Amino acid sequence: MHDLVSELTCEVDVIRDFFDPTEQEHVMLIDVATLRKAEKLIDSCEGCNQEGAEIPFDNILDRVTASDPCVTDFVLEAPAKCPQCRR
């Protein structure tokens, strides 16, 4: 029982940290319109080009939103899809 309580406490702390960012962290909701702009910058994904997919999607979101990559996390309103394979 003690292990379960410790595990749940840890999960709550992670959730609290995510939803209660410090002053140095920013959580940004990415709406569908912004998501579609970012998708247009995707050349391929690991699903359709395992060797060539090099840029993480959060880097693309940083560029599209002009966010600081060191302090910004993103929550997507809808799943992003690769324009090549639609995965």
Rosetta silent file (secondary structure, phi, psi, omega in degrees, C-alpha in Angstrom):
SEQUENCE: MHDLVSELTCEVDVIRDFFDPTEQEHVMLIDVATLRKAEKLIDSCEGCNQEGAEIPFDNILDRVTASDPCVTDFVLEAPAKCPQCRR
SCORE:     score description
SCORE:     0.000 S_00000001
   1 L     0.000  -40.278 -179.250    0.000    0.000    0.000 S_00000001
   2 H   -60.869  -40.259  178.872    2.857    2.376    0.856 S_00000001
   3 H   -62.671  -40.032  179.461    4.367    1.894   -2.627 S_00000001
   4 H   -64.774  -42.776  178.879    1.031    2.745   -4.250 S_00000001
   5 H   -63.850  -42.326  178.819    0.693    5.917   -2.177 S_00000001
   6 H   -63.266  -42.102 -179.911    4.253    6.949   -3.057 S_00000001
   7 H   -64.897  -44.128  179.187    3.630    6.281   -6.751 S_00000001
   8 H   -66.153  -38.498  178.098    0.371    8.259   -6.763 S_00000001
   9 H   -62.501  -42.181  178.148    2.005   11.123   -4.865 S_00000001
  10 H   -62.358  -44.216  178.966    4.779   11.242   -7.462 S_00000001
  11 H   -62.491  -40.881  178.390    2.222   11.290  -10.306 S_00000001
  12 H   -63.422  -40.842  178.736    0.296   14.120   -8.626 S_00000001
  13 H   -62.766  -40.430  178.348    3.530   16.097   -8.238 S_00000001
  14 H   -63.798  -46.357  178.981    4.294   15.662  -11.957 S_00000001
  15 H   -62.172  -44.124  179.742    0.786   16.773  -12.909 S_00000001
  16 H   -61.551  -43.788  178.989    0.974   19.730  -10.498 S_00000001
  17 H   -61.174  -37.404 -179.437    4.366   20.744  -11.934 S_00000001
  18 H   -70.781  -44.180 -175.382    2.928   20.613  -15.456 S_00000001
  19 H   -89.208  -11.513  175.478   -0.231   22.573  -14.704 S_00000001
  20 L  -121.834   70.438 -176.134    1.361   24.971  -12.211 S_00000001
  21 L   -65.245  151.677  175.879    4.449   26.112  -14.090 S_00000001
  22 L   -70.869  176.742  179.364    7.011   28.231  -12.304 S_00000001
  23 L   -63.001  -22.795 -177.548    7.578   31.818  -13.366 S_00000001
  24 L   -91.420   -4.869  179.965   10.290   30.543  -15.698 S_00000001
  25 L  -112.553  144.629  177.852    8.064   28.000  -17.447 S_00000001
  26 E  -128.713  130.418  174.733    5.305   28.711  -19.935 S_00000001
  27 E  -108.751  122.754 -175.231    2.631   26.263  -21.044 S_00000001
  28 E  -116.436  128.469  174.297    1.049   27.298  -24.329 S_00000001
  29 E   -80.161  126.839  179.034   -2.157   25.893  -25.796 S_00000001
  30 E   -99.990  112.285  179.571   -1.725   25.338  -29.527 S_00000001
  31 L   -77.323  169.988 -174.731   -5.023   25.853  -31.325 S_00000001
  32 H   -61.385  -39.462 -179.318   -5.907   24.046  -34.548 S_00000001
  33 H   -62.261  -44.005  178.562   -5.041   27.030  -36.791 S_00000001
  34 H   -67.751  -38.549  177.903   -1.531   27.307  -35.312 S_00000001
  35 H   -59.986  -42.583  179.932   -1.160   23.540  -35.465 S_00000001
  36 H   -65.691  -37.005  175.790   -1.952   23.540  -39.197 S_00000001
  37 H   -61.702  -43.638 -179.269    0.686   26.259  -39.799 S_00000001
  38 H   -66.766  -39.212  179.597    3.252   24.132  -37.984 S_00000001
  39 H   -60.631  -32.820  179.697    2.247   20.988  -39.903 S_00000001
  40 L   -65.448  -19.005  179.766    3.032   22.762  -43.175 S_00000001
  41 L   -90.791   -3.814  179.042    6.663   23.010  -42.024 S_00000001
  42 L   -80.601  124.127  174.932    6.986   19.252  -41.527 S_00000001
  43 L   -82.904  -42.645  178.973    8.982   17.609  -44.328 S_00000001
  44 L  -165.999  172.061  178.824    8.503   14.092  -42.975 S_00000001
  45 L  -125.138  175.151  178.588    8.173   12.168  -39.731 S_00000001
  46 L   -64.113  -23.575  179.135    9.861    9.129  -38.211 S_00000001
  47 L   -70.086  -37.382 -177.385    6.947    7.041  -39.479 S_00000001
  48 L  -108.371  -10.145  179.939    7.555    7.764  -43.158 S_00000001
  49 L  -151.692   73.749 -172.490   11.245    8.755  -43.117 S_00000001
  50 L   -58.264  -37.579 -178.092   12.976    7.110  -40.182 S_00000001
  51 L   -82.705  -29.787 -172.534   16.481    8.199  -41.198 S_00000001
  52 L   -96.671  -14.135 -179.491   15.656   11.715  -42.400 S_00000001
  53 L   -76.227  109.655 -173.240   13.295   13.026  -39.712 S_00000001
  54 L  -120.421  -24.083 -173.740   15.614   15.189  -37.633 S_00000001
  55 L   -98.286  118.345  177.279   13.706   18.212  -36.311 S_00000001
  56 L   -62.971  146.801 -176.796   11.503   17.627  -33.250 S_00000001
  57 H   -62.936  -31.699  178.272    7.974   18.991  -33.588 S_00000001
  58 H   -65.217  -27.562  174.254    8.369   21.197  -30.518 S_00000001
  59 H   -66.239  -38.909  177.271   11.179   23.022  -32.371 S_00000001
  60 H   -65.621  -42.101  177.901    8.734   23.741  -35.188 S_00000001
  61 H   -63.713  -38.716  175.968    6.158   24.980  -32.661 S_00000001
  62 H   -57.825  -42.832 -179.112    8.797   27.231  -31.075 S_00000001
  63 H   -66.960  -46.829 -176.834    9.428   28.770  -34.497 S_00000001
  64 H   -65.490  -36.396 -176.474    5.743   29.182  -35.411 S_00000001
  65 H   -96.774   -2.595 -176.589    4.834   30.727  -32.033 S_00000001
  66 L    55.452   41.658 -179.056    8.105   32.656  -31.573 S_00000001
  67 L   -95.239  156.655  176.144    8.456   30.988  -28.172 S_00000001
  68 L   -80.354  116.117 -176.357   11.569   30.508  -26.102 S_00000001
  69 L   -65.521  -19.048 -178.832   12.406   26.795  -26.365 S_00000001
  70 L   -76.081  -22.784 -173.349   14.093   26.817  -22.954 S_00000001
  71 L  -128.956    4.751 -174.314   10.935   27.699  -21.033 S_00000001
  72 E  -113.176  131.774  170.418    7.943   26.764  -23.210 S_00000001
  73 E  -117.745  155.310 -174.423    5.923   23.548  -23.239 S_00000001
  74 E  -120.964  143.532  170.305    2.988   22.944  -25.540 S_00000001
  75 E  -119.721  122.511 -176.350   -0.469   21.425  -25.174 S_00000001
  76 E   -91.102  133.774  176.901   -2.068   20.617  -28.530 S_00000001
  77 L   -68.023  -28.891  179.162   -5.787   21.164  -29.065 S_00000001
  78 L  -145.136  159.955  178.265   -5.727   18.328  -31.629 S_00000001
  79 L   -66.479  142.669  174.136   -3.150   15.742  -32.695 S_00000001
  80 L   -82.709  149.957  179.811   -0.561   16.890  -35.220 S_00000001
  81 L  -131.833  142.079  175.015   -0.201   14.895  -38.449 S_00000001
  82 L   -68.765  131.047 -179.956    2.635   14.536  -40.900 S_00000001
  83 L   -69.000  -17.068 -179.574    1.584   16.026  -44.261 S_00000001
  84 L   -82.536  -49.387 -174.113    3.328   13.164  -46.102 S_00000001
  85 L  -113.109   -6.875  179.730    1.845   10.084  -44.430 S_00000001
  86 L    62.064   23.072  174.351   -0.935   11.680  -42.293 S_00000001
  87 L   -92.701    0.000    0.000    0.254    9.804  -39.186 S_00000001
